[in-house]
Amino acid sequence: MQTAPTAWPVKTREMHNHHFDSTIWNDFTFRDDDIIVATYAKSGTTWMQQIVSQLILKGETGLPVAEMSPWLDLRIPPKAIKLPEVERQSHRRFLKTHLPVDALVFSPKAKYIYIGRDGRDVVWSMYNHHANANQLWYDALNDTPGRVGPPIGRPPESISQYFDEWLQEDGKPFWPFWENVRSWWAIRDLPNVMLLHFSELKGDLPGQIRRIADFLEVDIQPSAWPRIVEHCSFAYMKANATPSVPLGGAFWDGGAQTFINKGTNGRWRETLSKKQCAAYEARAKAELGEACARWLATGAVPDAQGQKTAA
């Protein structure tokens, strides 16, 4: 009995704004062992890039991770500059994207790791990112050639207001949230896709690193294991932030250590009202469905018996 051919995702649209130029994927030449780290943003992207770099390069110190693993669909620098630089890379490539699946060119042979995080935690991390951005950041996003759509403005002083606008206008002032999560959840069963949750990395970092290594088919040398775990800890990354952050943190007041902020969840509980939390949770269920909304909130999904299990 023949099995049905795998239905691989197909790109159906482009995304442009002050950050995005999704057309770069149309001109990108995949290698069979490429790794794509995908998130909505502020969901553990830099953490996962650090983990992958450590697995590939066996616990080396001082790796320029931001340079090694560029955000491909960020429109600066333009693709005419970025693509040749990526093509020259000789290590196993691991690239970053914040696009939903249907705005990507999808390779059946590449490996995709998607990290999810409760949207309220995303907003708290994003507000730190946005509120501490300096004029260089605004100039690069708003004033360099190629921007499509309105510029990104400065955030309100109130993080509660920032959350309300983000929820009511689906990701304002960055890009839509729910479609991003929904698109990756929909392809979670493909053999070259791995979904992880921020809380899983927080709860059992060594165990998750081993899971990631298995998925990427990377053999961990026992002698390198202690270094890999140490270098992937939040404390180590905070203390050695500059190589992991774009331009060494030049776009943020306080530098790279501002970009790698707290790495904690639940800070929104001290600020959001019950009404705001209820509005978020209702929206999550309506947009994602029960199972995906539960996974996004907790990292677990209900099994056939209704018990919570890891995704």
N, C-alpha and C positions, 0 to 999 in steps of 0.2 A: 504494500500500500504506500503510495507516494505521499509525502508530506507537502503541505502548501508552501510555496516560496515565501520567504520573509518579506513583509511589506516595509521597506525602508522609508524613512521620512523623505519628503521632497520639499525643496524650497519653493514657497509660493508668493513671497513678497519681500520687499526691502524695508529697512527701518533707518530713518535719518532723524537726527535732532542735534542739539548742541554737543552731544557725546558720540553718537553712532554714525558709522558709515558701513552698513552691512554688505555693500557691494564688494568689499575686499574678499569675501569668501568665494565669489564667482571666479576670481583670478588666482586663488590659492591652490597650490599643487600639494596634495596630501602625500605623505609617506605611510607605508603600511603600519608602522609602529607609533604613529602620532598619538598623543594624549591631549584631550580637550578638557579643561577644567571649566565647568559652567556653573553660574549662579545668577540670581537676580542682582546681586551687589550687596555688600555688607553682610554676607551670609557665611563667611568663612573662606572666601576666595584665596586670600593671601596665605592663610593657614594651609590650605590644600596644596597650593603651589610649593610651599616650603616642604611639605611631606613628600610630594612627588620628586622634588629636586634631591632630597636626601636619599630616597630609595634609588633613584637613577645613578647618583654619584656617590653612593655608599658612605654617607655621613661626612662628606667634606665640609670644612668650615669656610666661612667668608664667601659663599656663593652669591653672585649678583643675580638673585632670583628674578627681580623685576625686569632686568635686561634679558635674561634667559627665557622668560615666559611672558612675552608681551600680550597685552590686551589687544587682540587682533582687530576687533571691530571698533575700537576707539578711533575716531577720525583724525587724530593727531598723534604722531606725524602721519602725513598722507600715505596711502598705500604704495605710491611709487617709491617711497623711501623704505617703508616697513617691510614689504614683501621680499626685496632682495636681501635684507638683513636676516629675515627668518630662513630664507633659502640657504644662506651660508652656514647656518648652524650645523655643527657636526655631531652634537650629542643627541640623544633621543629627545625629540621636541615635545614640549608640554605648553600648550597655548591656552589663553584665557578668553572666555566669551561671557557676555551678559545678555545674549540674545535668546529669545524663545526659539524652539526647534524649527518652526516654519520659516524663520528668517535666516537659517543656516543652510549651507551646503553640507550634507551629512555623508560621512564616509562609512561604509559597512566594515572597514578594516581598522579604523581608528578606535581608540578607547575613550569613552565619555564618562566623566565623573560629575554628577550634579549634587550640590549641597543645598539643602533646604534649611530654613530657619523661620521661626514664628515672625510674622510680619511686624509685630509690635517691637520685637528685638531689632529687627532690621531698621526700623525707623529711628530707634534710639542711637544706633551706631551711625546711621546716615546723617542724623542731625549733627553729631560731633564732627563728622567728615565735612559737612557743608558749612557749619558755623565757624569752623576754624580755617576754612580755605582763605587764601590771601589773594591779592589783586592779580598775581601771576596766573592763578587758576582761572579767574574770570576772563582775563585777557586771552588765554589760550583757548578756552571753550567758546567764547562769544565773538572774538575779533579776528581769529585766523580764518583764512578763506575756506569755503566749503560748508559752512554751517547752514543747515536747513531748519526753518522754523524759528520761533522766538528765542531770544537769549535766556540763559538761566540767571535769575536774580538772587538777591541775598535772602536768607531765611528770616522768618519772623523771630522776635525775641523769645516767644513762648513756644516751648517744645510741644505743649498740648495743642496749640493752634496748628503747628507743623504736622502733627499726627492727623488732626481732623482733615486738613487739606489733602494730605497724602491718601487717606482712606476715601474721602468723598470724590476725589478726582483721579483715583486709581494711579497712584505713584507720583503725582505732582510733587516736585518739579522735575523729576527724573524721567521715568518711563513706566508703562503699565506693569503691575505686579502680578495680578492673578493669571493672566494669560501665560506668563513666563513659567510659573509653577505648574499650571495645568498642562502645558505642552510637554514638559519633561516627565511629569507623572504618567502621562499617556503612553510613553515609550519605555517605561521602567523595566519591562520584561524582555527587551531586546538583549541579545547576548553580549553586546559590546557597550552596554549602559549600566552604570552603577549609581544608585541613589544613596546618599548618606545624609545624615542630619547633624546639624551643629551640636546638638545635645549628645549625640553618640560620641563625637570627638571629645567633648568635655568629660563624658562619663568614663570612657575607657580608651584613652589615646593609644596605648600600646596595642590593644586588641584591634582597633580600627586600622592602625598602620599595617598590621599583618593582613587584614582583609584587603586593604588597598593593594598591597604587594602581590597577593594572590591574583587579584583581578587584573593587575597590570603584567602579570607573569614575570615578576622580578624576584630573583633569589636574594634573600637577605644573608649576608655573611655574618656569622655569629660574632666575629670580632668587631663588626661595624654597628651592631644592634644598639649597644648602650649610647653611642654617639648619635645615632639616628633619633632615638627617643628623646634624648636631651635637647637636640637641636630643633625638635618639633614642639617643644613645650612653649607655652605662652610666655613664661618668664624669660626664656632664652631669646625668643623672637622680639620681645619688647626691648631687651637689653642690646640686641644686635639688629635693630630695625632698619637701618639705613640701606643695606643691600637689597632688602625685600620690597621696598616702597618705591613707586615711580619717581624718578629724578631724585632719589634719596630723601624725599619728603619736602622738596623745595616749594611745593604748592600749598603747604599748610603751616600756619603759625605753630611753632613748637616742633616743626620738622617731622621726621619719620615716626617718632614716638607718639605724636598726636594721631597719625594715621592708624597705627596699631594701638588702639585705645585701651579698653578694659577686658574685652573677650568674655564678658559675662552676660547672662540672660536675666530677664525679669525686672530690670530697672524701671520699666514702665509701670509696675504695680504701685510705685510710690506717687505717681502723678495722675494716671488715667482714672477717670471715674468709672463706676459700675456701668453707667449708661454707655460710655465710650467703649468699654471692653465688650459689652453685649453687642454693640453695633458692629465691632470688628468680627466677633465670632459668628454672628448671623451672616455677615457678608462672606466670610470664609466658606461656610457651608453652602451658601447659595452659588458661589463661584466655582468651588472645587469639588463639591460632594462630600459626604460624611467621611469616607475613608481617607481621602487626601487631606481634608481639613484636620483630621485627627493626627495624621502623620506630620503635617506642618507644625502643629502645636506641640507635639510630644516626641516625635521621632518613631512612633509606633502606629500600627494599624490593627484593626480587629481581625482575628482569624475567624474560621467558620464557626467556632464555639463562642465568639464574642470576646475572647481574651485578647489583651494587647500583646502584640509581638513586634519585633523589629522589622522594619521594611526590608 
